[in-house]
Amino acid sequence: MRKITILIALFIGVMLGCQNSDLELVPTENLQSNDPFIPLRETFDFTYNGKTYSSPFYMENDTLMILEDEEVAAVYNRLQELPELATYVASNGDIEYYNSYEELEMNKQSKGVKNKNAISRIFGPSYEIYIYEHADYNTLRQGRKALLIPPVAIPHLDAYGMNDMISSFTAGAHNLMYSSNGEGITFFRNPDYKAQSITFTVNGLTSVESGYYYYCKVRNFHDYKVKKGINWNDRISSIKTFE
């Protein structure tokens, strides 16, 4: 059987509510003593066109995941070549793929989710978004950051001086949110919400640190794949939110 190799991220983010996707495996020797170690699942799963695909896998050289099901691997590889591939990362780490953001949006609208471009909250924003120039929320290196208050519709990040410069982000609030069901943040590779996109859900409390409530944290966009051979680090040009 022909073996298809792809890279996969270690799901360290499970405890934080925004999980790493299927790109790079973080070497276990780099973990600090207080870092959580979450074992990899025995199967790699994703949903596309309403169908769930699942394949057994094994690790090779501690960094490569070998998909054993050729059909699933072939579907996955084809997805990575879609010019407008939309990746949806649920709060529990489940991954859904769509041919485009418009298709993703239509699917979520059918479940009561609306785009937030023109929505004004009567009681003010329920959470805030910070985007960072460097991984680990600029804690290891000094860099730019920007505060975004939903609803967010930024057609070009040049306005914030951060086009193709985002490496991590957080979504949180100083107080416990009254509701966080179905909200999401979408990052696009090109300006004007074009090309590939990746959406993270803001759905439920993930952690509380120094009195601040986090609902989603992505420590490094390098851990997420745009397409084969390309990750999301420093490749974001526009942002949109929805609820």
C-alpha positions as CSV (number, residue, x, y, z in Angstrom):
1,M,0.0,0.0,0.0
2,R,1.4,3.4,-0.9
3,K,2.0,5.4,2.2
4,I,1.2,9.1,2.3
5,T,3.2,11.2,4.8
6,I,1.9,14.4,6.3
7,L,3.0,16.5,9.3
8,I,0.8,16.8,12.3
9,A,0.8,19.2,15.3
10,L,1.0,17.9,18.8
11,F,-2.4,18.7,20.5
12,I,-0.8,20.6,23.4
13,G,-3.6,23.3,23.0
14,V,-6.4,20.9,24.0
15,M,-6.4,22.3,27.5
16,L,-6.6,25.8,26.1
17,G,-9.7,25.4,23.9
18,C,-8.0,26.2,20.6
19,Q,-6.2,23.1,19.4
20,N,-3.3,22.8,17.0
21,S,-4.1,21.4,13.7
22,D,-2.4,18.8,11.5
23,L,1.0,20.4,10.7
24,E,4.1,20.0,12.8
25,L,4.8,17.8,15.7
26,V,6.4,19.6,18.6
27,P,9.3,17.5,19.9
28,T,8.6,16.3,23.4
29,E,12.1,17.1,24.5
30,N,11.3,20.8,24.1
31,L,8.5,20.6,26.7
32,Q,9.1,22.3,30.0
33,S,8.5,20.4,33.2
34,N,5.2,22.2,33.8
35,D,3.9,21.9,30.3
36,P,1.0,19.5,29.7
37,F,1.6,16.5,27.5
38,I,-1.5,15.4,25.7
39,P,-1.2,12.0,23.9
40,L,-2.0,12.0,20.2
41,R,-5.2,10.4,19.1
42,E,-4.9,7.0,17.4
43,T,-6.8,8.3,14.4
44,F,-6.6,11.5,12.3
45,D,-10.1,12.8,11.8
46,F,-11.7,15.6,9.8
47,T,-15.0,16.5,8.1
48,Y,-15.5,17.6,4.5
49,N,-18.7,18.0,2.6
50,G,-20.7,16.7,5.5
51,K,-18.6,13.4,5.6
52,T,-16.2,12.5,8.4
53,Y,-12.9,10.9,7.3
54,S,-10.8,8.9,9.7
55,S,-7.6,7.1,9.2
56,P,-5.3,5.2,11.5
57,F,-1.8,6.6,11.7
58,Y,1.6,5.9,13.2
59,M,4.5,8.2,13.9
60,E,7.7,8.0,12.0
61,N,10.9,9.5,13.4
62,D,8.8,11.2,16.0
63,T,7.8,14.0,13.6
64,L,5.8,12.5,10.7
65,M,2.4,11.0,10.8
66,I,1.8,8.2,8.3
67,L,-1.8,7.9,7.2
68,E,-2.6,4.3,6.6
69,D,-5.9,4.8,4.7
70,E,-5.0,5.8,1.1
71,E,-8.5,7.2,0.3
72,V,-8.5,9.5,3.4
73,A,-4.9,10.6,2.7
74,A,-5.8,11.3,-1.0
75,V,-8.8,13.4,0.0
76,Y,-6.7,15.3,2.6
77,N,-4.0,16.0,0.0
78,R,-6.5,17.3,-2.5
79,L,-8.0,19.7,0.1
80,Q,-4.6,21.2,0.7
81,E,-4.5,22.4,-2.9
82,L,-7.8,24.3,-2.9
83,P,-7.1,28.0,-3.5
84,E,-9.8,29.1,-1.1
85,L,-9.7,26.3,1.4
86,A,-11.5,27.2,4.7
87,T,-10.4,25.5,7.8
88,Y,-12.8,25.5,10.8
89,V,-11.2,24.5,14.2
90,A,-13.9,23.8,16.8
91,S,-13.3,24.4,20.5
92,N,-12.8,20.7,21.1
93,G,-10.2,20.4,18.3
94,D,-12.5,18.9,15.7
95,I,-11.5,20.1,12.2
96,E,-14.0,20.9,9.4
97,Y,-12.9,21.8,5.8
98,Y,-14.9,23.8,3.3
99,N,-14.1,24.7,-0.3
100,S,-14.3,28.4,0.5
101,Y,-15.2,30.8,3.4
102,E,-18.5,31.5,1.7
103,E,-19.4,27.9,1.9
104,L,-18.4,27.8,5.6
105,E,-20.4,30.9,6.3
106,M,-23.5,29.4,4.6
107,N,-23.1,26.2,6.6
108,K,-22.9,28.1,9.9
109,Q,-25.8,30.4,8.9
110,S,-28.0,27.4,8.4
111,K,-27.3,26.6,12.1
112,G,-28.2,30.1,13.3
113,V,-24.8,31.7,13.0
114,K,-24.6,35.2,11.5
115,N,-21.7,37.3,10.1
116,K,-21.0,40.1,12.6
117,N,-19.9,42.8,10.1
118,A,-22.9,45.1,10.8
119,I,-23.9,43.8,14.3
120,S,-23.7,46.2,17.2
121,R,-23.9,44.8,20.7
122,I,-26.4,46.5,22.9
123,F,-24.3,45.7,26.0
124,G,-20.9,46.3,24.4
125,P,-18.3,43.7,23.3
126,S,-18.4,40.4,25.1
127,Y,-14.7,39.8,24.5
128,E,-11.5,41.3,23.0
129,I,-8.9,40.0,20.6
130,Y,-5.2,40.6,20.7
131,I,-3.0,39.8,17.7
132,Y,0.7,39.5,18.2
133,E,3.7,39.9,15.9
134,H,5.6,36.9,17.5
135,A,4.7,33.5,18.8
136,D,3.9,33.0,22.5
137,Y,2.1,36.3,22.6
138,N,5.3,38.4,22.4
139,T,6.4,37.0,25.7
140,L,9.7,35.7,24.3
141,R,10.5,38.7,22.0
142,Q,9.4,42.3,21.9
143,G,7.0,43.0,19.0
144,R,3.9,44.7,17.8
145,K,0.5,43.8,19.1
146,A,-3.0,45.2,18.4
147,L,-6.3,45.2,20.3
148,L,-9.4,44.3,18.2
149,I,-12.9,44.7,19.7
150,P,-15.6,42.6,18.0
151,P,-17.4,42.9,15.7
152,V,-14.3,42.9,13.5
153,A,-14.1,43.4,9.8
154,I,-10.6,44.4,8.7
155,P,-10.1,44.1,5.0
156,H,-6.4,44.9,5.1
157,L,-4.1,44.6,8.1
158,D,-1.9,47.4,6.7
159,A,-4.2,49.7,8.7
160,Y,-2.7,48.2,11.8
161,G,0.8,47.9,10.5
162,M,0.6,44.1,10.8
163,N,0.0,42.7,7.3
164,D,1.7,39.3,7.0
165,M,3.1,39.7,10.6
166,I,0.7,37.8,12.9
167,S,2.2,34.8,14.7
168,S,-0.2,34.3,17.7
169,F,-3.5,35.6,19.1
170,T,-5.8,35.5,22.1
171,A,-9.5,36.1,22.7
172,G,-10.6,36.9,26.2
173,A,-12.3,39.3,28.6
174,H,-11.7,41.0,31.9
175,N,-15.0,39.6,33.1
176,L,-16.8,36.3,32.6
177,M,-18.6,36.4,29.3
178,Y,-22.4,36.2,29.5
179,S,-22.5,34.2,26.3
180,S,-19.9,32.8,23.9
181,N,-21.9,30.3,21.9
182,G,-21.0,30.0,18.2
183,E,-18.7,33.0,18.0
184,G,-15.7,32.7,15.8
185,I,-12.6,34.6,14.4
186,T,-11.5,34.1,10.8
187,F,-8.1,34.9,9.5
188,F,-7.6,35.2,5.7
189,R,-4.4,34.9,3.7
190,N,-5.2,37.7,1.4
191,P,-6.7,41.2,1.8
192,D,-10.5,41.6,1.4
193,Y,-11.2,38.2,2.9
194,K,-9.8,36.3,0.0
195,A,-7.8,33.0,-0.6
196,Q,-7.4,30.5,2.2
197,S,-8.9,31.1,5.6
198,I,-8.8,29.5,9.1
199,T,-11.5,30.0,11.7
200,F,-11.2,29.5,15.5
201,T,-14.3,29.2,17.7
202,V,-14.7,31.3,20.8
203,N,-16.9,28.9,22.7
204,G,-16.5,28.5,26.4
205,L,-13.9,29.4,29.0
206,T,-10.5,27.8,28.5
207,S,-8.4,29.3,31.3
208,V,-8.2,32.2,33.8
209,E,-4.9,33.9,34.3
210,S,-4.4,36.8,36.7
211,G,-8.1,37.5,36.7
212,Y,-8.3,37.5,32.9
213,Y,-10.7,35.1,31.2
214,Y,-9.4,33.4,28.0
215,Y,-11.8,31.8,25.5
216,C,-9.2,31.0,22.8
217,K,-5.4,31.1,22.6
218,V,-3.2,30.2,19.6
219,R,0.4,30.4,20.6
220,N,1.9,29.9,17.2
221,F,0.3,30.1,13.8
222,H,3.3,28.1,12.5
223,D,1.4,25.0,13.8
224,Y,-1.4,25.4,11.3
225,K,-1.3,24.7,7.6
226,V,-2.4,26.9,4.8
227,K,-1.6,24.3,2.2
228,K,1.0,21.7,1.5
229,G,4.4,23.1,2.6
230,I,3.0,26.5,3.8
231,N,1.9,27.4,7.3
232,W,-0.1,30.3,8.6
233,N,2.7,32.1,10.4
234,D,3.2,35.7,8.9
235,R,0.6,35.0,6.2
236,I,-2.5,36.8,7.5
237,S,-3.8,39.9,5.7
238,S,-7.5,40.3,6.8
239,I,-9.7,39.3,9.7
240,K,-13.4,38.9,10.2
241,T,-15.6,37.7,13.1
242,F,-19.0,36.2,13.3
243,E,-21.6,34.9,15.8
